C-alpha cells in the first residue's frame, strides 16, 4: 500500500474518450479539497485531467463540454477526426482562468513525445510562461495525426501523443496511478471491462457510467488507505 504524505502525486493515463473516468476521480478530489496540495501528472487526455486537477476546475462543467462535443461529433461523417485541436483548445479557453499558468506553480507535469526522435519529454510548470503555453503543452501531449487537425508545437519543437513514450508518468514509487483499464500496477480503475470501441468512438451512456465509476473507485481507494495512515500518524505523534 502506498503511503500518504503532504506531497501527494497522482498520475492520469491517456485514455481518449474514456476521459470521463478521470473527471469522476477529479470530482472526489475536489470534494475532499485535495487538489491544492497535490502534484499532478498526465499523458494525452490524462494531461487534460492533470491540468484541470492542478487548477481545481469544475469536473461537472468539463463533463458537460465533453458530452456536448461527443454529441456534435456523432453528427459528423468522420466523427471527431480532424476536429480535436479546435475542441480541446476551445474547451480549455472556456474553462481556464486568466492566470492559470501562474496557478499551476510547481505541481503540473505533462508527458509528450518529441518528434522525430520519439523520446519522452516531461513538460513541467517551470516550462510554462502563459496560458497559451499551457494550452500548447496539453495539445502537444494529446496530438494524434488525423484526429487533431493542427500539428502540435511547444516552444518551437514538434510533439506527438505523450502516451506513445510514457502513458503513465510518475514522480516516484508513491505516485497514485489512475487509468480506466485494469492493470497490476494501477491503483484506481473501473470494476468492469470497458469495450475497446469506447476508446475511439464516443459512447455517451458509457461516458456517464465511467464518470460515476471514477467517483466510486476514488472513494473506495481512499477509504482503503485510511487505517494504515491513521496508524502512521499515531506512531508519529
N, C-alpha and C positions, 0 to 999 in steps of 0.2 A: 504494500500500500504506500502510495506516495505521501510524503509529509506536507504539512501546511506551514508556511512561514509568512512573513509580512510582504514577501515579494512573489506572489503567485504569478505563474506564467501559463497561458492557455493557448494552444495551437489549434487552428481551424483548417482542416484539409480542403483541397479543391474538390468540388463535387457537382459542378454545373447546376442543373435545375433542382438538385436536392438541397440547395441553399436554405430553404425554409427550416430545415432541421437545426442549422446554426442559429437562425433567428429565434427559434424556440429556446435554445440554450441561453442566448443573449437576454431574452426576456426575464429569465430567472436570475441571471447575473445582475441585471439592473434592479430587480425587485429586492435582492439581497444587498444592494449597494456595494458590490464587489468591483465594479468597473474602474473607479478612480484610482485604485491602488494596485492594479494588475497589469502585467505586461502581456501583450497580445501578438501572436504570430499568425501568418496565414499565407496560403498559396492559392492563386487563381480566385475562384469565388470565395474561398476562405480568407483571402486578403480583404475582400469587402467586409466580411464579418468582423475581422480583426480591427479594421479601421472604425467601423461602427461601434464596436465594443469600447475601443480606446476613447472614443468621443462621447460614450454614454448616450448614443442616439436612440430614438424610439423604434423598437423592432416591429411594433404593430403598424406604424407608418410605412416602414420598409416593406412589410409583407403586403400591404395594400398596393404599393408601387409594383412589386414583383407580380402579383396576381393580375394587375391591370395590363402589364406588358405581356404576360402569358396569354391572356385573352386576345390581345391585339395580334400576337404572333400566330395564333391558330387561324386567323382570317387571311394570312399571307400564304401565297403559293409555296414558298420555301421556308415557311415558319420564321424562326428567329435569325436565320442565316443572313449575313450582310446587313445587320441592323444592331448588333450588340454594342458597338462603340457608342452609338448615339444613345442607346438605352442606359448603359452604365453611366456615361457622362451626365446625361440629363437628370438621372436619379440622384447622383451624388451632388450635383449643383443645387438640386431641390432641397436636399437634406443637410448639407454641410453648413455649419456656422461660418461666418466670415473669417474668424480667426482659428479655424480648425487645425491648420498646420502648426499653430503655436500650442494648442491644447494637447496635442499628442505627446508633447515633451519627449521623454526618452523611452516610451513604452510601446512603440509600434515597430514591427519587423515584418517585411514583405519579401517573400521568395519569388524571384524572377529568373528566367533562363536567358542568358546573353547569347546573341547571335553574332557570328556563325559558330562560335566555339561550343555552344550548348552547355557552358559552365554555369553553375548556380551563382547567383548574386543576391546577397541579402541586403535589401534596401532598408535602412533604418530611419528613424525620426531625424537623426543628425544630417541626413542627406536631403531633407525636405525643407524648403525655404518659402513656400507659398501654397495656397490651396491648389493651384494648377499643378505644382509639383506633386502634391498628394494624389490628385486625380490621375496624373500620368503614371505614377508609381503603381497604382492599383490596376490601371489599364495594361501596363507592361506585364503584370503578373497574370492577367486574365487572357491576354491576346492569343486567339486561335484563328489562323487564316480561314477565310470563308465566313465564319461566324462573325468575326469583327471586320468591319469594312475599312478601317484605317490602321496601318502598321503602328506599333507602339514604340515610341522613343522616350527614354528618360535620360535627361542630361546628355543628349547627343548620341546615346547608344541605343541600338535596336534590341528589343527583347521579344520573347515569346513566353507562352504559358509557364508559370513557375512550377506547376505540377510535374513538368517533364523532368526537371532536375532535382526537385525536392518538394514533394506534395504535402509533407507534414513536417515543417521546420520546427526545431526545438532550440531552447537555450541551454538546457541541461536535462539530466535524467528525471528531474522533478516536474518537467513541463506536462501539463494535463492535455491529453490528446483527444480531440473531438472529431469524429468522422461519421458520416451517415451510412457506413458499412461496417460489418463485423471485422475484427482482427485481433490477434493475440496481444498486440501491443496497444490497442485502443482502449481508452478509459470510458468514453461516453459514445454510445452508438445505439441505433434502434433495436428494439427487441424482435422486429420482424424483418424478413428479407425484402429488400426493395427491388422491384422489377428493373432489369437493365435498361429498358427503353425509357424509363423515367429520368435517366441522366440527361438525355439529349432532346427528348420531346416533352414539353411541359404537360403534366398531368395534374390539373388543379385540385381534384379531391385528394390525390396523394400528397401534394404540396401542403395542404391544410392538415393532413394527418401527420406529416413529418414535423410540422411546427409544434403541434401538441405533444408529439413524442419527444422532441427536443426538450420541452419544458419538463416532462415527467422524468426523463433519464438524467437530467441535471439534478433534480430533487433527489432521486434515488442515489446517485453517486455522492452527492454532498452529505446526505444522511449517513451513508456507509462510512464516511471518514470521521464522523464526529466522536465516536467512542475513543478512537486512537488519539485524536487531537486533544480531548479532554484529559486523557492520561498524561500526555506530554506536558500540558500546561500545569497540571498538578505537581508533576515532578520538578518543573522549572521553578515553581513558586516555593 
